[in-house]
Amino acid sequence: MADRRNRRSGGYSSSGSGKSSRYGSQDDSRRGGYGSSAGRKSGRYGSQDDSKRGGYGSSTGRKRGRYGSQDDRRTDRHAAEQKRRPDTTAFTAQERTAEEDPNRIEGRNAVLETFRSGRSVDKLFVQADLHDGVVSSIVRLAREAGTVVSYVPKNRLDMMSETGSHQGVIAEAAAVDYVEVEDILKRAEEKGEKPFIFLLDDIEDPHNLGAIIRTANLAGAHGVIITRHHSVGLTAVVAKASAGAVNYTPVARVTNLAAVIDELKQKGIWFVCAAMDGTPMYDVDMAGAVGIVIGNEGSGVSRLVREKCDFTASIPMKGDIDSLNASVAAGVLAFEVVRQRRG
């Protein structure tokens, strides 16, 4: 009985101890389990957080890396694209300012109809590898009209195009129509005045041309003669720079300026070439029928044209530099003509 009690008691005790042990173990296990679980969880969360942090960090790093690489690739592509594009500094002033010119005509039908209508066209740009029927017809009409034709690569036309659909041809029409040299002489005759003309030898800057036309109008000149090649035409930029004077001062366009000078000499006109090494303008007689010759912005009057002139006039200067802008030089000489004619 006692043994049974003891066993019971011991059992209870053992059982209790076992239970307790079990509970203890269970608790410990639970605690340990929970602890371990928590630890593992915590470990997992910690790891997960770390992983997340690491993952996000890595993801961000990878993202940044990708974006960085993408930027680099974009930069590389942009640099490569720039290399493929033609050098715009090689364009003439007329081409560079064409972006501002609403008189640019693009597309085969539009250009074809422009020539058929008889409208003045300064220059025609044609894609170099196109020689089909329509393009050939456009080129033929351009040559008949005396328009300068330039064959250029497609990418150059792409850069010039505003519509993105040039179809291999771009024409630059004049803002106003050109006249013949005879029309300028007739204008002087109608006014009962001795001819006063400006002859421009390859002026390329549209702002210079516009300013000279404006000055010619204000000084009472009867007209302006420009060259067909290597010269800016009557673009919208020129019209704007002239302050509208292109609508009142006739402009003729010729192929050979030296030949025109020879022809006009036979009509009693004397020619004065602007040059730094010439006779001071106050000592040159410009009171009669006169043509003032202004040269290119960089190279001045060409040798052949200069040789055709009767006089070479210089503008007295006292500053530290030795040259004037082409349009300013034209203005100074224009009003010396006005002064001398007033007596």
C-alpha positions in Angstrom: 0.0 0.0 0.0 2.8 2.3 1.0 4.7 1.1 -2.0 1.7 1.6 -4.1 1.3 5.0 -2.5 4.9 5.6 -3.0 4.7 4.3 -6.5 1.6 6.3 -6.8 3.2 9.1 -5.0 6.3 8.4 -6.9 4.2 7.8 -9.9 2.4 10.9 -9.2 5.6 12.3 -8.2 7.3 10.7 -11.2 4.2 11.3 -13.2 4.2 14.8 -11.9 7.9 15.0 -12.4 7.5 13.4 -15.7 4.6 15.6 -16.4 6.3 18.5 -14.9 9.4 17.3 -16.7 7.3 16.8 -19.7 5.6 20.2 -19.2 8.9 21.6 -18.3 10.4 20.0 -21.3 7.3 20.9 -23.2 7.5 24.4 -21.8 11.2 24.4 -22.5 10.5 22.8 -25.7 7.8 25.2 -26.3 9.9 28.0 -25.1 12.8 26.6 -26.8 10.6 25.8 -29.7 9.0 29.2 -29.5 12.4 30.6 -28.7 13.8 28.6 -31.6 10.8 29.3 -33.6 11.0 32.9 -32.6 14.6 32.7 -33.1 14.2 31.0 -36.3 11.4 33.4 -37.1 13.4 36.2 -35.8 16.3 34.8 -37.7 14.1 34.4 -40.7 12.7 37.9 -40.3 16.1 39.1 -39.5 17.4 37.2 -42.5 14.3 38.2 -44.4 14.8 41.8 -43.4 18.4 41.5 -44.2 17.5 39.6 -47.3 14.9 42.3 -48.1 17.3 45.0 -47.3 19.9 43.2 -49.2 17.4 42.3 -51.9 16.1 45.8 -52.1 19.6 47.1 -51.8 20.7 44.7 -54.5 17.5 45.3 -56.5 18.1 49.0 -56.2 21.7 48.5 -56.9 20.8 46.3 -59.8 18.2 48.9 -60.9 20.7 51.7 -60.5 23.2 49.6 -62.4 20.7 48.9 -65.1 19.6 52.6 -65.3 23.2 53.6 -65.2 24.0 51.2 -68.0 20.9 52.4 -69.8 22.0 56.0 -69.5 25.5 55.0 -70.7 23.9 53.1 -73.6 21.8 56.1 -74.4 24.8 58.4 -74.2 26.7 56.0 -76.4 23.8 55.8 -78.9 23.5 59.6 -78.9 27.2 59.9 -79.5 27.1 57.4 -82.3 24.1 59.2 -83.8 25.9 62.5 -83.7 28.8 60.9 -85.6 26.5 59.6 -88.3 25.0 63.1 -88.8 26.6 65.5 -91.2 28.5 68.4 -89.8 26.1 71.3 -89.8 28.9 73.8 -89.8 29.6 72.7 -93.4 26.2 74.0 -94.4 25.9 77.3 -96.2 24.2 80.2 -94.3 21.2 79.7 -96.6 20.8 76.0 -95.5 21.3 76.8 -91.8 18.6 79.5 -91.8 16.2 77.4 -93.9 14.7 76.1 -90.6 13.2 79.6 -90.1 12.0 79.9 -93.7 8.3 79.3 -94.4 9.1 79.3 -98.1 10.6 75.9 -98.0 8.7 73.4 -100.1 8.9 69.7 -99.5 7.6 66.7 -101.4 7.7 65.8 -105.1 4.2 67.1 -106.1 4.5 70.3 -104.1 7.9 71.1 -105.6 6.9 70.1 -109.1 3.8 72.4 -109.0 6.0 75.3 -107.6 8.2 75.2 -110.7 5.2 74.8 -113.0 3.6 77.9 -111.5 6.6 80.0 -112.4 7.4 80.9 -108.8 11.0 82.0 -108.1 13.0 79.2 -106.5 16.5 79.9 -105.1 17.7 76.4 -104.6 16.7 72.8 -105.1 18.1 70.0 -102.9 17.8 66.5 -104.4 18.6 63.2 -102.8 21.8 62.0 -104.5 20.7 58.4 -105.3 17.3 59.3 -106.8 17.0 59.5 -110.5 13.4 58.3 -111.3 11.0 60.1 -113.7 9.4 62.6 -111.3 12.7 63.6 -109.8 14.3 64.0 -113.3 11.3 66.2 -114.3 11.8 68.4 -111.2 15.5 68.8 -111.9 14.8 69.6 -115.6 12.3 72.4 -114.6 14.8 73.7 -112.0 17.6 74.0 -114.6 15.2 75.7 -117.1 14.3 78.2 -114.3 17.9 78.9 -113.5 17.6 77.4 -110.0 20.7 76.1 -108.3 20.5 72.3 -108.0 22.4 70.5 -105.2 22.6 66.7 -104.8 22.9 65.8 -101.2 22.8 62.6 -99.0 19.4 61.5 -97.6 20.4 62.2 -94.0 21.1 65.8 -94.9 17.6 66.2 -96.3 16.2 64.5 -93.2 17.9 67.1 -91.0 16.6 70.0 -93.2 13.1 68.6 -93.4 10.3 70.1 -91.2 7.5 67.7 -92.4 9.5 64.5 -92.2 8.2 63.6 -95.7 10.5 65.3 -98.2 10.4 62.3 -100.7 13.9 63.2 -101.8 13.4 66.8 -102.8 13.3 70.1 -100.9 13.0 73.5 -102.7 13.6 76.9 -101.2 11.4 79.5 -102.9 12.1 83.2 -102.8 10.0 85.4 -100.5 9.4 87.8 -103.4 10.1 87.4 -107.1 13.4 88.4 -108.7 13.6 91.0 -111.5 15.8 91.3 -114.5 18.8 93.8 -114.5 17.0 95.7 -117.2 14.1 96.3 -114.7 16.4 98.1 -112.3 17.7 100.4 -115.1 14.1 101.1 -116.2 13.2 102.0 -112.6 16.0 104.7 -112.6 14.8 105.9 -116.0 11.2 106.3 -114.8 12.4 108.3 -111.8 14.5 110.5 -114.0 17.6 109.7 -112.0 21.1 108.4 -112.7 21.3 104.7 -111.9 22.4 103.8 -108.4 22.9 100.0 -108.0 24.4 97.7 -105.4 26.2 94.6 -106.7 26.8 91.9 -104.0 29.6 89.4 -104.7 28.6 86.2 -102.9 26.9 87.5 -99.7 26.0 84.4 -97.6 24.5 85.8 -94.4 20.8 86.5 -94.8 20.9 89.2 -92.1 23.6 91.0 -94.1 21.6 90.8 -97.3 18.4 92.0 -95.6 20.3 94.9 -94.1 21.8 95.9 -97.4 18.5 95.8 -99.2 17.1 98.0 -96.4 19.9 100.5 -96.7 19.6 100.5 -100.5 16.0 101.4 -100.2 16.6 104.2 -97.7 19.5 105.6 -99.7 17.4 105.7 -102.8 19.2 103.0 -104.7 17.3 101.6 -107.7 18.0 98.0 -107.1 20.4 95.2 -105.9 22.1 92.6 -107.9 23.1 89.3 -106.2 24.9 86.2 -107.5 23.0 82.9 -108.2 25.6 80.6 -106.7 27.3 80.8 -103.3 24.9 83.5 -102.1 21.8 83.6 -99.9 18.6 84.2 -101.8 15.5 86.2 -100.8 14.5 83.9 -98.0 12.0 84.8 -95.2 14.9 85.7 -92.9 16.2 88.2 -95.5 12.7 89.7 -95.9 12.5 90.1 -92.2 16.0 91.6 -91.8 15.1 94.1 -94.6 12.2 95.3 -92.6 10.0 94.8 -95.6 12.3 96.7 -98.0 12.3 93.6 -100.3 8.8 94.6 -101.4 10.0 98.0 -102.6 13.6 97.5 -103.8 14.0 95.2 -106.8 16.6 92.4 -106.6 18.0 90.7 -109.7 20.0 87.5 -109.6 22.7 86.7 -112.0 25.2 83.9 -112.7 28.2 85.9 -113.7 28.7 89.3 -111.9 31.8 90.2 -113.9 29.9 89.8 -117.1 27.1 92.0 -115.8 29.5 94.7 -114.9 30.9 94.7 -118.5 27.4 95.0 -119.9 26.4 97.8 -117.5 29.6 99.7 -118.3 28.3 100.1 -121.9 25.3 101.9 -120.5 27.5 104.5 -118.8 27.6 103.1 -115.3 30.9 103.4 -113.3 31.8 100.8 -110.7 33.3 101.3 -107.2 34.6 98.3 -105.3 34.8 98.4 -101.5 38.2 97.4 -100.3 40.4 98.3 -97.3 43.4 99.2 -99.5 41.5 101.5 -101.8 41.3 105.3 -102.3 39.5 107.1 -99.4 35.9 107.2 -100.4 35.7 111.0 -100.1 38.2 111.2 -103.1 36.2 108.9 -105.3 33.6 110.4 -107.6 30.3 108.6 -106.9 27.9 111.4 -107.9 27.1 110.0 -111.4 25.6 106.7 -112.5 27.3 104.3 -110.1 27.4 100.7 -109.0 28.7 99.9 -105.5 30.3 96.4 -105.3 30.3 94.8 -101.8 32.2 91.5 -101.3 31.8 88.3 -99.4 31.8 88.5 -95.6 35.1 86.6 -95.3 37.0 86.8 -98.6 35.8 90.2 -99.9 35.3 91.0 -103.5 36.7 88.3 -105.8 39.7 89.1 -107.9 38.0 89.0 -111.3 35.1 91.2 -110.1 37.6 93.7 -108.5 39.5 93.9 -111.8 36.3 94.9 -113.6 35.7 97.8 -111.3 36.7 101.4 -112.2 37.6 102.5 -108.7 38.4 100.9 -105.3 37.1 102.9 -102.4 38.1 102.5 -98.7 36.3 103.7 -95.6 38.6 105.8 -93.3 38.8 104.1 -89.9 40.6 105.1 -86.7 39.8 102.1 -84.4 41.9 99.2 -83.3 40.4 96.7 -85.8 40.6 97.1 -89.6 37.3 95.8 -91.0 33.6 96.5 -91.1 30.6 94.2 -91.4 29.5 93.9 -95.1 26.2 95.5 -94.5 27.7 98.4 -92.4 30.3 99.0 -95.2 27.4 99.1 -97.7 25.6 101.6 -95.5 28.6 104.0 -95.2 29.3 104.0 -98.9 25.5 104.3 -99.7 25.2 107.6 -97.8 28.5 108.9 -99.3 26.8 108.5 -102.6 23.8 110.4 -101.2 26.0 113.2 -99.9 27.9 113.6 -103.1 24.7 113.7 -105.2 23.4 116.5 -103.0 26.5 118.5 -103.9 
